[in-house]
Amino acid sequence: MAKQKVEALINGGKASAAPPLGPALGPLGVNIVQVVAEINKKTADFAGMQVPVTVEVDTDTKEFTISIGTPPA
């Protein structure tokens, strides 16, 4: 049960499959569109701010969890 983390700063509500997320998530085998949609839903309240996001992927089951950090000042 190997887990890998992908960390990135994302514009609130505007994540996309473009870098930095797409190239980092692609090799892990997860559904990138699903991950991006979930990130956008969770960061919608932070529109216009850079939000730290951590995506933890279980490489065996392809399940993922998304953690949203506090935007820097």
RODOLO-353499 format. One record per residue (C-alpha): residue number from 0; residue in one letter; chain; x, y, z. Coordinates in Angstrom, 2 decimals. Example, Ala and Ser with C-alpha at 12.3 -4.5 7.8 and 13.67 -1.06 7.14 Angstrom:
2
{pt 0,A,A,{12.30,-4.50,7.80}}
{pt 1,S,A,{13.67,-1.06,7.14}}
***
This chain:
73
{pt 0,M,A,{0.00,0.00,0.00}}
{pt 1,A,A,{2.30,2.71,-1.28}}
{pt 2,K,A,{1.21,6.31,-0.96}}
{pt 3,Q,A,{2.61,9.28,-2.78}}
{pt 4,K,A,{2.04,12.98,-2.15}}
{pt 5,V,A,{1.78,15.78,-4.66}}
{pt 6,E,A,{1.98,19.30,-3.25}}
{pt 7,A,A,{1.21,22.46,-5.22}}
{pt 8,L,A,{0.04,26.06,-4.92}}
{pt 9,I,A,{-3.23,26.43,-6.79}}
{pt 10,N,A,{-5.35,29.49,-7.59}}
{pt 11,G,A,{-8.52,29.05,-5.53}}
{pt 12,G,A,{-11.23,27.35,-7.61}}
{pt 13,K,A,{-9.09,27.35,-10.76}}
{pt 14,A,A,{-7.09,24.11,-10.68}}
{pt 15,S,A,{-6.56,22.47,-14.06}}
{pt 16,A,A,{-4.84,19.46,-15.58}}
{pt 17,A,A,{-2.05,21.78,-16.72}}
{pt 18,P,A,{1.21,21.98,-14.74}}
{pt 19,P,A,{1.85,21.59,-11.90}}
{pt 20,L,A,{-0.94,19.06,-11.24}}
{pt 21,G,A,{-1.35,17.15,-14.50}}
{pt 22,P,A,{2.27,16.07,-15.00}}
{pt 23,A,A,{2.62,15.15,-11.32}}
{pt 24,L,A,{-0.62,13.13,-11.11}}
{pt 25,G,A,{-0.46,11.43,-14.52}}
{pt 26,P,A,{2.16,8.80,-13.61}}
{pt 27,L,A,{0.20,7.91,-10.45}}
{pt 28,G,A,{-2.73,6.60,-12.49}}
{pt 29,V,A,{-5.53,8.61,-10.88}}
{pt 30,N,A,{-8.40,10.26,-12.75}}
{pt 31,I,A,{-6.95,13.76,-13.12}}
{pt 32,V,A,{-10.30,15.34,-14.07}}
{pt 33,Q,A,{-11.88,13.95,-10.89}}
{pt 34,V,A,{-9.00,15.21,-8.73}}
{pt 35,V,A,{-9.12,18.69,-10.31}}
{pt 36,A,A,{-12.91,18.92,-9.86}}
{pt 37,E,A,{-12.59,17.99,-6.19}}
{pt 38,I,A,{-9.80,20.55,-5.65}}
{pt 39,N,A,{-11.86,23.28,-7.34}}
{pt 40,K,A,{-14.87,22.45,-5.16}}
{pt 41,K,A,{-12.78,22.58,-1.97}}
{pt 42,T,A,{-10.94,25.80,-2.90}}
{pt 43,A,A,{-13.87,27.78,-4.37}}
{pt 44,D,A,{-14.07,29.97,-1.25}}
{pt 45,F,A,{-10.44,31.07,-1.79}}
{pt 46,A,A,{-10.96,32.60,-5.26}}
{pt 47,G,A,{-8.13,34.96,-6.16}}
{pt 48,M,A,{-5.71,33.46,-3.62}}
{pt 49,Q,A,{-2.88,30.96,-3.92}}
{pt 50,V,A,{-3.91,27.91,-1.89}}
{pt 51,P,A,{-1.52,25.12,-0.84}}
{pt 52,V,A,{-2.99,21.75,-1.83}}
{pt 53,T,A,{-1.72,18.27,-1.01}}
{pt 54,V,A,{-3.03,15.27,-2.94}}
{pt 55,E,A,{-2.18,11.92,-1.36}}
{pt 56,V,A,{-2.60,8.98,-3.74}}
{pt 57,D,A,{-2.68,5.30,-2.83}}
{pt 58,T,A,{-0.88,3.89,-5.87}}
{pt 59,D,A,{-2.36,0.43,-5.35}}
{pt 60,T,A,{-6.06,1.33,-5.23}}
{pt 61,K,A,{-5.80,4.72,-7.06}}
{pt 62,E,A,{-7.82,6.33,-4.26}}
{pt 63,F,A,{-6.88,9.88,-3.32}}
{pt 64,T,A,{-7.35,12.35,-0.49}}
{pt 65,I,A,{-7.05,16.09,-0.83}}
{pt 66,S,A,{-5.85,18.39,1.96}}
{pt 67,I,A,{-6.28,22.14,1.65}}
{pt 68,G,A,{-3.88,24.39,3.54}}
{pt 69,T,A,{-4.23,27.99,4.66}}
{pt 70,P,A,{-3.41,30.56,1.96}}
{pt 71,P,A,{-0.23,32.50,2.77}}
{pt 72,A,A,{-0.61,36.16,3.70}}
***
